[in-house]
């Protein structure tokens, strides 16, 4: 998958929109919250509600998954595109991140289904 294909997948979600809060960094948000950090060769997503659960990715893909800087303790990982992680698994990880983030939004910020 390409970065553009991944970003298109992110932006196809209800209420999703693209932002560039830092120069050159593209993120996908739902409401006011980020659910994916879309880089040229990787994506940062919330993989689980806790660091311990998110570590499953690190064990399965030691060369292609890593703890995200600063927010990794909250279950966020960086997944490398084009490596051992199948495209379908990356899409599923983005979908799961979106669900986690939407579930924590106040009702007024949640997109209509």
SULHUUR-V504771 format. One record per helix or strand. SS is the DSSP state (hx for helix, st for strand). FROM is the first residue (numbers start at 1). TO is the last residue. If there is no record, write none. Layout:
ss = [SS/SS]
from = [FROM/FROM]
to = [TO/TO]
This chain:
ss = [hx/st/st/st/st/hx/st/hx/st/hx/hx]
from = [3/16/25/33/42/51/65/72/76/87/107]
to = [11/22/30/38/46/60/67/74/80/104/109]
